[in-house]
């Protein structure tokens, strides 16, 4: 069945929206736990020797792909709702991590230092991560929705890549200076910021066929093609 074009405000009762939201939040939490503060490098000889990048690059760009899918299939307002859900989830994870790390370890348990190394998040990094995520994802969704209106739903690849260039750029410009400037050498901050932005955009390009497949399947399953005509683009609303 070919999905019918519809204004975002006139559509409700989606079948798979809650699953898309759950996947979005899960990937976001994994990216923050597994790689936000680690700097990795591809060593050895050859053209890629000494290539430096943030380890979170393996997970975080997938949240942008899911953000593109959410905006394309369900519209800006529902994507915005997912961003706020992710925002709350990251804050709750940071709070609970701080509480659990602060609990006195039982006598004889020797894992406290390792636990602190993994889950003892620095408040500055938490703030930088949450702020960058919130701004970057909302910018990504806004650009995606506006480009869909301008292109009348054509050239999905241009919308996904274009929104990622802008959204990931905003994310990187906020996160790396806010989290690491003054801690890392300035040159390393700039290098990691630039390489991570380029890698994230590259990930979006590589995953474009996957984005197309997921978007087309969800649109057929939901039976509509949502356009954000008349949408309130305020970032501070939760109503979908």
URBEL-V133970 format. One record per residue. RES is the residue in one letter. PHI is phi in whole degrees, 0 to 359 (NA if undefined). PSI is psi in radians with two decimals (* if undefined). OMEGA is omega in radians with two decimals (999 if undefined). Layout:
res: (RES	RES)
phi: (PHI	PHI)
psi: (PSI	PSI)
omega: (OMEGA	OMEGA)
This chain:
res: (X	X	X	X	X	X	X	X	X	X	X	X	X	X	X	X	X	X	X	X	X	X	X	X	X	X	X	X	X	X	X	X	X	X	X	X	X	X	X	X	X	X	X	X	X	X	X	X	X	X	X	X	X	X	X	X	X	X	X	X	X	X	X	X	X	X	X	X	X	X	X	X	X	X	X	X	X	X	X	X	X	X	X	X	X	X	X	X	X	X	X	X	X	X	X	X	X	X	X	X	X	X	X	X	X	X	X	X	X	X	X	X	X	X	X	X	X	X	X	X	X	X	X	X	X	X	X	X	X	X	X	X	X	X	X	X	X	X	X	X	X	X	X	X	X	X	X	X	X	X	X	X	X	X	X	X	X	X	X	X	X	X	X	X	X	X	X	X	X	X	X	X	X	X	X	X	X	X	X	X	X	X	X	X	X	X	X	X	X	X	X	X	X	X	X	X	X	X	X	X	X	X	X	X	X	X	X	X	X	X	X	X	X	X	X	X	X	X	X	X	X	X	X	X	X	X	X	X	X	X	X	X	X	X	X	X	X	X	X	X)
phi: (NA	283	295	270	299	207	287	302	288	264	246	208	74	292	273	241	299	295	292	296	297	298	296	300	292	297	296	299	295	298	295	284	284	265	198	298	251	265	259	247	213	266	268	86	275	107	293	264	301	78	287	257	205	280	294	297	301	289	247	302	301	295	294	288	297	296	298	297	299	299	292	294	273	248	95	299	299	285	295	300	299	293	298	294	296	295	302	295	295	294	297	295	299	295	297	292	298	296	294	293	296	284	297	297	290	290	303	92	274	250	262	298	293	294	296	295	296	274	250	279	285	284	307	298	290	300	299	298	295	294	296	294	299	299	294	299	292	291	297	302	294	297	298	299	294	293	294	296	293	293	268	55	84	268	53	304	301	292	289	293	288	298	292	291	305	285	295	293	297	297	301	293	296	272	294	293	296	294	272	232	294	94	259	268	301	304	297	289	300	294	295	295	299	290	292	294	299	296	293	295	295	299	302	299	296	298	272	304	300	293	301	302	297	293	300	296	294	292	298	294	294	277	81	220	236	278	241	272	277	78	286	276	270	301	285	258	259	252	293	260)
psi: (2.27	2.19	2.43	2.35	2.46	2.60	2.51	-0.65	-0.30	0.03	2.42	3.06	0.66	2.56	-0.59	0.13	-0.74	-0.59	-0.69	-0.71	-0.77	-0.74	-0.72	-0.84	-0.68	-0.79	-0.69	-0.81	-0.72	-0.71	-0.60	-0.60	-0.71	-0.21	0.14	-0.64	0.05	2.30	2.15	2.95	2.59	1.92	-2.93	-3.06	2.92	3.12	-0.40	0.01	2.26	0.24	2.10	2.37	2.78	2.36	-0.41	-0.22	-0.42	-0.46	-0.82	-0.71	-0.44	-0.55	-0.56	-0.63	-0.79	-0.64	-0.70	-0.76	-0.80	-0.79	-0.76	-0.74	-0.72	-0.16	2.87	-0.78	-0.70	-0.58	-0.72	-0.71	-0.69	-0.67	-0.76	-0.62	-0.74	-0.69	-0.84	-0.68	-0.72	-0.73	-0.74	-0.72	-0.73	-0.73	-0.83	-0.59	-0.76	-0.71	-0.81	-0.71	-0.62	-0.32	2.35	2.29	2.62	2.60	2.29	-0.23	2.17	0.30	0.12	-0.77	-0.69	-0.68	-0.73	-0.67	-0.60	-0.79	-0.08	1.37	2.41	2.25	-0.63	-0.72	-0.68	-0.83	-0.81	-0.74	-0.80	-0.78	-0.77	-0.74	-0.85	-0.85	-0.86	-0.79	-0.70	-0.68	-0.76	-0.82	-0.70	-0.85	-0.73	-0.84	-0.76	-0.69	-0.57	-0.69	-0.75	-0.64	0.00	0.67	0.06	2.95	1.05	-0.67	-0.68	-0.62	-0.76	-0.77	-0.76	-0.75	-0.59	-0.70	-0.81	-0.83	-0.82	-0.56	-0.78	-0.74	-0.87	-0.68	-0.49	-0.84	-0.96	-0.79	-0.74	-0.59	-0.62	-0.14	2.20	-0.28	-0.88	2.77	2.50	-0.66	-0.64	-0.67	-0.83	-0.68	-0.86	-0.69	-0.81	-0.77	-0.66	-0.71	-0.80	-0.71	-0.68	-0.75	-0.69	-0.72	-0.75	-0.74	-0.81	-0.66	0.11	-0.77	-0.63	-0.75	-0.80	-0.80	-0.80	-0.79	-0.84	-0.70	-0.77	-0.69	-0.73	-0.70	-0.68	-0.42	0.20	2.79	1.81	2.31	2.43	1.00	2.19	0.18	2.46	1.96	0.25	2.32	-0.16	0.23	2.60	-0.28	2.31	*)
omega: (3.11	-3.13	-3.12	3.07	-3.13	3.03	-3.06	-3.05	-3.06	-3.04	3.06	3.08	3.13	-3.09	-2.96	-3.10	-3.10	3.08	3.11	3.10	-3.14	3.12	3.13	-3.11	-3.14	3.13	3.12	-3.14	3.11	-3.12	3.13	-3.13	-2.92	-3.06	-3.01	-3.03	-3.10	3.04	-3.13	3.12	2.99	-3.05	3.09	-3.12	3.07	-3.04	-3.12	-3.13	3.12	3.14	-3.03	3.11	3.07	-3.05	3.12	3.13	-3.11	-3.09	-2.92	-3.13	3.13	3.09	3.10	3.06	3.10	3.07	3.07	3.13	-3.13	-3.13	-3.11	-3.05	-2.98	3.10	-3.05	-3.04	3.14	3.02	3.09	3.11	3.10	3.11	3.11	3.08	3.09	3.10	3.14	-3.12	3.14	3.11	3.12	3.10	3.14	3.12	-3.11	3.07	3.14	-3.14	-3.08	3.12	-3.10	3.14	3.14	3.13	3.11	3.09	3.12	3.11	-2.99	-3.09	-3.04	-3.09	3.09	3.13	3.11	-3.14	-3.09	-2.98	3.14	-3.05	3.09	-3.11	-3.14	-3.13	3.10	3.14	-3.12	-3.11	-3.11	-3.13	-3.12	3.12	-3.07	-3.14	-3.07	-3.11	3.13	3.06	3.12	-3.12	-3.14	-3.14	3.14	-3.10	-3.13	3.12	3.10	3.09	-3.11	-3.12	-3.11	3.06	3.14	3.03	3.11	-3.12	-3.14	3.13	-3.11	-3.12	-3.14	3.14	3.12	3.09	-3.10	-3.09	3.12	3.07	3.10	3.12	-3.09	3.13	3.12	-2.96	-2.98	3.05	-3.11	-3.07	-2.91	3.14	-3.05	3.07	2.99	2.97	-3.09	-3.14	3.13	3.08	-3.12	3.14	-3.13	3.13	-3.10	-3.11	3.11	3.09	-3.13	3.14	3.13	3.08	3.08	3.07	-3.14	3.12	-3.12	-3.08	-3.14	3.09	3.10	3.11	3.11	-3.09	-3.12	-3.13	-3.11	-3.14	-3.13	3.12	3.11	-3.13	-3.12	3.07	3.13	3.02	-2.96	3.02	-3.07	3.04	3.14	-3.13	3.00	-3.06	3.08	3.14	-2.99	3.09	3.08	-3.08	3.09	999)
